[in-house]
Amino acid sequence: MSIIDERSFDRLLWAYPQDWRRRNGAAIVGTALDVAEQEGRNRPTLAEWLNLSANGMGTTMAGWIPGSIRDAIAQGALGTGVAFALTFFWFHGWWPSSQAASLQQYSFVGPFTNPGVVICALWVLAVILSMTTRHAAARVSLALAIAIGLVLPIVNQWVPAWDGPSSITLFAFNVLAALAMIGTPRSRLNVAAAAIVTGIPLTIARLAVDIRPGTHDRHFWTSATNPEILGWLLALILIVAVASTLAGHRRVGAGIAALAAPWFPIFAARAAMWDAALGVTITAALITITLIGLTLHLAGIRVVRTRERHPGR
């Protein structure tokens, strides 16, 4: 057996906070080394790297954002992501039989128009795994979807027939996957509700501008969801979320905000493609609003806990 590369196993913990690595790193790396020795390997597997990277990012995020918020965002992103994947597949991922024969030279595989169908399949797999409480495996599936989304623009240049998905679609898939991995989607009902609430508008928007199966996904971003339409829609959703919270329906407001959260970075990226200066401005505003909202939320939690410990105050 070749000598085990211990440094490669140490790098498995790159995403964990430094304090966590000092406390737990030796035990985790030691276990991984023992498994590798039993299996006759001298390096970590891709599955180990993806799983520990996802868990490490989640652990790091836990120090910044409360678990309840992360779980709510993960639920919204997972449901939104699978709805986005299914509608992408139906409208942009395959050619009807009437077109498939004449356009076969442009196909990815069979009737499928582009490699985006692989990402769609990984999203469906991730939801199935999450619904069966196999959250670690679901994160691996989402991590693979992100990896493919990062590689596809390069691969598409080598294979001219593989036209798609567009860069903004890949960015949307990756944002949704990253947000779905920051927490644990514990509520199946919330994931299903997010998928339905997102899937219906995405379908109606495409039908409204006469997008049919086999249409390139760029048409969706330039017609149904151009920056102006998407910006006004998100502003309206944010107003509804704030109004619900002020009216005393905090859970409703939080649910709406969590459902809309993935679309704000997507909107910023779409706006940047339209106007770079506008995109930078929107991104800065979103970061500021997020930090202010998180600060106020944490301050509210501290006030409630103080009152519970000292009822007279």
C-alpha positions in Angstrom: 0.0 0.0 0.0 1.3 3.5 -0.8 1.9 6.1 1.9 -1.2 8.0 3.0 -1.2 11.7 2.2 -2.2 13.0 5.6 -2.2 16.6 4.4 -5.0 15.9 1.9 -7.1 14.6 4.8 -6.3 17.7 6.9 -7.6 19.8 4.0 -11.0 18.1 4.3 -11.8 20.5 7.2 -11.0 23.7 5.2 -14.6 25.0 5.6 -14.8 24.6 9.4 -14.1 27.5 11.8 -10.6 27.5 13.2 -11.8 27.0 16.8 -13.9 24.0 15.7 -10.9 22.5 13.9 -8.8 22.8 17.1 -11.4 21.0 19.2 -12.6 18.3 16.8 -10.3 18.2 13.8 -8.0 15.5 15.1 -10.9 13.1 15.8 -12.5 13.7 12.4 -9.3 13.4 10.4 -8.3 10.3 12.5 -11.6 8.6 11.6 -11.2 9.4 7.9 -7.6 8.1 8.0 -8.7 4.8 9.6 -11.4 4.3 6.9 -8.9 5.1 4.1 -6.4 2.6 5.5 -9.1 -0.1 5.7 -10.1 0.6 2.1 -6.6 0.7 0.8 -6.7 4.4 -0.2 -4.1 7.1 0.3 -6.4 10.1 -0.4 -9.9 11.2 0.5 -12.8 10.3 -1.7 -14.9 13.0 -3.5 -17.9 12.1 -1.4 -15.9 12.7 1.8 -14.7 16.1 0.5 -18.2 17.2 -0.6 -19.9 16.0 2.7 -17.3 17.6 5.0 -17.2 20.8 2.9 -21.0 21.2 3.1 -21.1 20.4 6.8 -18.2 22.8 7.4 -19.9 25.7 5.6 -23.0 25.0 7.6 -21.1 25.0 10.9 -19.4 28.3 10.0 -22.7 29.8 9.0 -24.2 28.7 12.3 -21.9 31.1 14.1 -23.3 34.0 12.0 -27.0 33.2 11.5 -29.4 31.5 14.0 -30.3 28.0 13.1 -34.0 28.7 12.8 -33.3 31.3 10.1 -30.9 29.0 8.3 -33.5 26.2 8.3 -36.2 28.5 7.0 -34.0 29.8 4.2 -32.9 26.2 3.3 -36.5 25.0 3.1 -37.5 27.9 0.9 -34.4 27.5 -1.3 -34.9 23.7 -1.7 -38.5 24.0 -2.7 -37.8 27.0 -5.0 -34.9 25.1 -6.5 -36.8 22.0 -7.4 -39.6 24.1 -8.9 -37.0 26.1 -10.9 -35.4 22.8 -12.0 -38.7 21.1 -13.1 -39.9 24.2 -15.0 -36.5 24.6 -16.6 -36.6 21.0 -17.7 -40.2 21.2 -19.1 -39.7 24.4 -21.0 -36.0 24.4 -21.9 -34.6 20.9 -21.4 -36.1 18.9 -24.2 -37.5 19.1 -27.7 -40.9 17.8 -28.6 -40.9 14.8 -30.9 -41.9 17.0 -33.8 -38.7 19.0 -33.5 -36.3 16.3 -32.1 -35.6 14.6 -35.5 -34.6 17.8 -37.3 -32.6 19.2 -34.3 -30.9 16.0 -33.2 -27.4 17.3 -34.1 -27.9 20.0 -31.5 -29.0 17.7 -28.8 -27.2 16.9 -25.6 -28.4 13.3 -25.3 -31.5 12.0 -27.2 -34.3 14.6 -26.9 -32.6 16.6 -24.2 -31.4 20.0 -25.5 -28.6 20.7 -23.1 -26.6 19.3 -20.1 -28.8 21.3 -17.7 -31.0 18.2 -17.4 -28.3 16.6 -15.3 -28.5 19.5 -12.8 -32.3 19.1 -12.8 -32.0 15.4 -12.0 -29.6 16.1 -9.1 -32.1 18.6 -7.7 -34.9 16.1 -7.8 -32.7 13.5 -6.2 -31.7 16.1 -3.5 -35.4 16.7 -2.7 -36.2 13.0 -2.5 -33.3 12.4 -0.1 -34.2 15.4 2.0 -37.8 14.3 2.2 -36.6 10.9 3.5 -34.4 12.7 6.1 -31.2 11.8 4.4 -30.0 15.4 4.6 -26.2 14.7 4.3 -26.8 12.8 1.1 -29.0 15.6 -0.2 -26.2 18.1 0.4 -23.8 15.9 -1.6 -26.3 15.9 -4.5 -26.6 19.7 -4.3 -22.8 20.1 -4.1 -22.5 18.0 -7.3 -25.1 20.3 -8.9 -23.0 23.3 -8.0 -19.8 21.7 -9.3 -21.5 20.9 -12.6 -22.9 24.4 -12.8 -19.4 25.8 -12.4 -17.9 23.5 -15.0 -20.6 23.6 -17.7 -19.7 27.1 -19.2 -16.2 25.7 -19.9 -17.4 22.4 -21.3 -20.0 24.1 -23.5 -17.2 26.0 -25.3 -15.6 22.6 -26.2 -18.9 21.2 -27.4 -20.7 23.9 -29.5 -23.9 21.9 -29.8 -24.4 22.1 -26.1 -26.0 25.6 -26.0 -27.1 26.1 -22.5 -28.1 26.6 -19.8 -27.4 30.3 -19.9 -25.0 31.9 -17.3 -27.8 33.5 -15.3 -29.7 30.2 -15.1 -26.5 28.4 -13.8 -26.0 31.2 -11.3 -29.6 30.8 -10.1 -29.2 27.1 -9.7 -25.9 27.6 -7.7 -27.4 30.3 -5.5 -30.4 28.1 -4.7 -28.2 25.1 -4.0 -25.9 27.0 -1.7 -28.8 28.5 0.3 -30.5 25.0 0.5 -27.3 23.7 2.1 -26.9 26.3 4.8 -29.5 24.7 7.0 -31.6 21.6 7.4 -35.0 21.5 5.6 -36.8 19.8 8.5 -40.4 20.6 7.3 -41.5 18.6 4.3 -44.7 20.6 4.2 -42.8 23.9 4.0 -40.5 22.5 1.2 -43.6 21.3 -0.8 -45.4 24.7 -0.2 -42.3 26.6 -1.5 -42.2 24.4 -4.6 -45.9 25.0 -5.4 -45.8 28.7 -4.6 -42.7 29.1 -6.8 -43.6 26.6 -9.5 -47.0 28.1 -10.4 -45.7 31.7 -11.1 -42.7 30.4 -13.0 -45.0 28.3 -15.2 -47.5 31.2 -15.7 -44.7 33.7 -16.5 -43.5 31.4 -19.3 -46.9 30.7 -20.7 -47.7 34.5 -20.7 -44.8 35.2 -23.1 -45.5 32.1 -25.2 -42.5 30.1 -24.1 -42.9 26.5 -25.3 -40.9 23.3 -24.7 -37.6 23.5 -26.6 -37.2 27.3 -26.2 -33.8 28.5 -25.0 -33.8 29.6 -21.4 -32.4 33.1 -22.3 -35.9 34.0 -23.5 -37.2 33.5 -20.0 -34.8 36.0 -18.6 -35.2 38.6 -21.3 -39.0 38.6 -21.5 -40.8 37.0 -18.5 -38.3 38.1 -15.8 -36.3 41.1 -17.1 -34.6 43.2 -14.3 -37.4 45.7 -14.2 -40.2 43.1 -13.8 -38.2 41.1 -11.3 -37.3 44.2 -9.3 -40.8 45.4 -8.9 -42.0 41.9 -8.0 -39.4 41.5 -5.3 -40.2 45.0 -3.9 -43.9 44.1 -3.6 -43.0 40.8 -1.9 -40.8 42.6 0.6 -43.6 45.1 1.3 -46.0 42.2 2.0 -43.4 40.5 4.3 -42.8 43.7 6.3 -46.6 44.5 6.5 -47.3 40.9 7.7 -44.6 41.2 10.4 -45.9 44.7 11.6 -49.4 43.3 11.7 -48.3 40.7 14.2 -48.1 37.8 11.7 -44.3 37.2 12.2 -44.3 33.7 11.0 -46.1 34.6 7.8 -43.7 37.5 7.2 -40.7 35.4 7.9 -42.0 32.7 5.6 -42.5 35.1 2.7 -39.0 36.6 3.3 -37.4 33.2 3.4 -39.1 32.3 0.1 -38.0 35.5 -1.6 -34.4 35.4 -0.2 -32.8 33.4 -3.0 -34.2 35.7 -5.7 -32.5 38.9 -4.4 -28.9 37.8 -5.3 -30.3 36.4 -8.6 -31.9 39.8 -9.2 -28.6 41.6 -8.4 -26.8 39.4 -10.9 -29.4 39.9 -13.6 -29.3 43.6 -13.0 -25.5 43.6 -13.2 -25.7 41.9 -16.6 -28.0 44.7 -17.7 -26.1 47.6 -16.1 -22.9 46.9 -14.0 -23.2 50.0 -11.9 -26.8 49.2 -11.0 -25.8 45.7 -10.1 -23.1 46.9 -7.7 -25.6 49.3 -6.1 -28.3 46.7 -5.7 -25.8 44.2 -4.2 -24.5 46.8 -1.7 -28.1 47.6 -0.7 -29.0 44.0 -0.3 -26.0 43.3 1.9 -26.8 46.4 4.1 -30.4 45.4 4.5 -29.5 41.8 5.3 -27.0 42.9 8.0 -29.5 45.4 9.5 -32.3 42.8 9.5 -30.0 40.2 11.1 -28.8 42.6 13.8 -32.4 43.6 14.7 -33.4 40.0 14.8 -30.6 39.0 17.1 -31.3 42.1 19.3 -34.9 41.0 19.5 -33.9 37.5 20.6 -31.6 38.9 23.3 -34.4 41.1 24.6 -36.9 38.2 24.8 -34.4 36.0 26.6 -33.6 38.8 29.1 -37.3 39.3 29.8 -37.8 35.5 30.3 -34.9 35.4 32.8 -35.9 38.6 34.5 -39.7 39.0 34.2 -39.7 42.2 36.3 -37.5 44.1 33.9 
